[in-house]
Amino acid sequence: MSANDHTTAHEEAHTGPIKTPQQLLAAVFFSFVVPVFAIIGLVYYVASANKTAPGADDGAKVVAQRIQKIGTVEIRDANRPLKSGEEVYKQQCVTCHGSGAAGAPKFGDAGAWAPRIKTGFDTLWHSALKGKGAMGAQGGGDFEDVEIGKAVVYMTAAAGGKFAEPAAPAAAASAAK
């Protein structure tokens, strides 16, 4: 076996499937152009689907919220009878003060209420009106300030407090005359 025989056998073993320029062009076309068009087609398919945008399901509501005025006016019956402290407690305060949720002193627990009672009625009343700790303003309720004061008196009285109920605004005005 000569040196040329070895080179010829070696070259034939390493030849590829592309033997002509037409085969090279076809390989380039199928290797690059077809995948590019396939990607473009997939992008078009995904982008053209009829999907609603997130939050666009209720477009009218979203627009109404966006253009809503900042302040609101609420009309209430000014002549409605004021609720008693017990009624306010049962409607609003019992949620936390009945079970001691979020660190609220339980109704009737003299030990928990004693340090609070020592601070005085005005301090307790303002804490109830403005909120304190986990308790929101008015405990999250919708009552007159006097009604909240009556609820404070009711809860503290059950724990040994001896505060006088606050007077209604109309009664206070007539008493001053």
C-alpha positions as CSV (number, residue, x, y, z in Angstrom):
1,M,0.0,0.0,0.0
2,S,1.5,3.3,-1.0
3,A,1.1,6.7,0.6
4,N,-1.4,7.8,-2.0
5,D,-3.7,4.9,-1.3
6,H,-3.8,5.8,2.3
7,T,-4.7,9.5,1.6
8,T,-7.4,8.6,-0.9
9,A,-9.1,6.2,1.5
10,H,-8.8,8.7,4.3
11,E,-10.4,11.5,2.2
12,E,-13.4,9.3,1.1
13,A,-14.2,8.4,4.7
14,H,-14.5,12.1,5.7
15,T,-16.7,13.4,2.9
16,G,-20.0,15.0,3.9
17,P,-23.5,14.6,2.5
18,I,-23.2,18.0,0.6
19,K,-21.5,17.3,-2.7
20,T,-22.9,20.1,-5.0
21,P,-23.5,23.9,-4.6
22,Q,-27.3,23.2,-4.9
23,Q,-27.2,20.9,-1.9
24,L,-25.3,23.6,0.0
25,L,-27.9,26.2,-0.8
26,A,-30.7,23.9,0.2
27,A,-29.0,23.1,3.5
28,V,-28.5,26.8,4.3
29,F,-32.1,27.5,3.4
30,F,-33.5,24.8,5.6
31,S,-31.1,25.5,8.5
32,F,-31.7,29.3,8.8
33,V,-34.5,30.6,6.7
34,V,-37.2,28.0,7.7
35,P,-36.6,28.3,11.5
36,V,-36.8,32.1,11.2
37,F,-40.2,31.9,9.4
38,A,-41.3,29.3,11.9
39,I,-40.5,31.7,14.8
40,I,-42.2,34.6,13.1
41,G,-45.3,32.4,12.5
42,L,-45.4,31.4,16.2
43,V,-45.1,35.0,17.4
44,Y,-47.9,36.1,15.1
45,Y,-50.1,33.2,16.3
46,V,-49.5,34.0,20.0
47,A,-49.9,37.8,19.5
48,S,-53.0,37.6,17.4
49,A,-55.1,35.5,19.9
50,N,-58.3,37.2,21.2
51,K,-57.3,37.6,24.8
52,T,-58.5,40.2,27.3
53,A,-55.8,42.1,29.0
54,P,-55.4,41.6,32.8
55,G,-57.9,43.9,34.6
56,A,-59.8,44.7,31.4
57,D,-62.7,42.4,32.1
58,D,-64.6,45.2,33.8
59,G,-63.4,48.2,31.9
60,A,-66.3,50.5,32.8
61,K,-65.7,49.9,36.5
62,V,-62.0,50.6,36.2
63,V,-62.6,53.8,34.3
64,A,-65.2,54.9,36.9
65,Q,-62.8,54.3,39.8
66,R,-60.0,56.2,38.0
67,I,-62.1,59.3,37.4
68,Q,-64.0,59.2,40.7
69,K,-63.9,62.3,42.8
70,I,-61.8,62.2,45.9
71,G,-64.4,63.3,48.4
72,T,-67.9,61.9,48.9
73,V,-71.0,63.2,50.5
74,E,-73.1,61.0,52.8
75,I,-76.5,62.1,53.8
76,R,-77.8,60.7,57.1
77,D,-80.8,61.3,59.3
78,A,-79.7,63.9,61.8
79,N,-82.7,63.3,63.9
80,R,-82.3,59.6,64.4
81,P,-82.3,58.5,68.0
82,L,-78.8,57.9,69.4
83,K,-77.9,54.3,70.3
84,S,-77.1,53.3,73.8
85,G,-73.6,52.1,74.8
86,E,-74.9,48.5,74.9
87,E,-76.3,48.7,71.4
88,V,-73.0,50.1,70.0
89,Y,-71.0,47.5,71.9
90,K,-73.2,44.6,70.5
91,Q,-73.1,46.0,66.9
92,Q,-69.4,46.9,66.7
93,C,-67.2,46.4,69.8
94,V,-68.1,42.8,70.7
95,T,-66.2,41.5,67.6
96,C,-62.9,42.1,69.3
97,H,-63.7,43.0,72.9
98,G,-65.9,39.9,73.3
99,S,-63.1,37.5,72.5
100,G,-60.0,39.6,73.2
101,A,-58.9,39.5,69.5
102,A,-55.8,41.5,68.5
103,G,-55.0,42.3,72.1
104,A,-58.3,44.0,72.9
105,P,-59.2,43.9,76.6
106,K,-62.2,41.5,77.1
107,F,-65.5,42.8,78.1
108,G,-65.8,42.6,81.9
109,D,-62.2,41.7,82.5
110,A,-61.3,44.1,85.4
111,G,-57.6,43.2,85.4
112,A,-57.2,44.1,81.7
113,W,-59.4,47.3,81.9
114,A,-58.0,48.7,85.2
115,P,-54.9,50.4,83.7
116,R,-57.0,51.8,80.9
117,I,-59.6,53.1,83.3
118,K,-56.9,54.9,85.3
119,T,-56.1,56.9,82.2
120,G,-59.5,58.5,82.3
121,F,-62.6,58.7,80.2
122,D,-61.3,61.3,77.7
123,T,-58.2,59.3,76.9
124,L,-60.3,56.1,76.3
125,W,-62.8,58.0,74.3
126,H,-60.2,59.6,72.0
127,S,-58.5,56.2,71.6
128,A,-61.8,54.7,70.5
129,L,-62.6,57.6,68.2
130,K,-59.2,57.8,66.5
131,G,-58.2,54.1,66.8
132,K,-55.3,52.6,68.7
133,G,-53.1,49.6,67.9
134,A,-55.1,47.1,65.8
135,M,-58.4,48.9,66.4
136,G,-59.4,51.3,63.6
137,A,-61.1,54.6,64.2
138,Q,-64.5,54.0,65.9
139,G,-63.6,50.3,65.8
140,G,-64.4,50.5,62.1
141,G,-68.0,51.5,62.8
142,D,-70.1,54.3,61.7
143,F,-71.5,56.0,64.8
144,E,-71.7,59.4,66.3
145,D,-68.9,60.4,68.7
146,V,-71.4,60.5,71.6
147,E,-72.5,56.9,70.8
148,I,-68.8,55.8,70.9
149,G,-68.5,57.6,74.3
150,K,-71.5,55.7,75.6
151,A,-70.0,52.4,74.4
152,V,-66.8,53.3,76.3
153,V,-68.8,54.0,79.4
154,Y,-70.7,50.7,79.0
155,M,-67.5,48.6,78.6
156,T,-65.6,50.2,81.4
157,A,-68.6,50.0,83.8
158,A,-68.6,46.2,83.3
159,A,-65.0,46.2,84.5
160,G,-65.5,48.5,87.5
161,G,-65.3,51.9,85.9
162,K,-67.5,54.7,87.1
163,F,-67.6,57.2,84.2
164,A,-70.6,59.4,83.4
165,E,-72.1,59.0,80.0
166,P,-71.4,61.9,77.6
167,A,-74.3,64.2,76.9
168,A,-75.9,64.3,73.4
169,P,-74.9,67.5,71.4
170,A,-78.5,68.9,71.4
171,A,-78.8,68.2,75.1
172,A,-75.5,69.9,75.8
173,A,-76.5,73.0,73.9
174,S,-79.8,73.3,75.7
175,A,-78.2,72.7,79.1
176,A,-75.7,75.6,78.4
177,K,-78.6,78.1,77.9
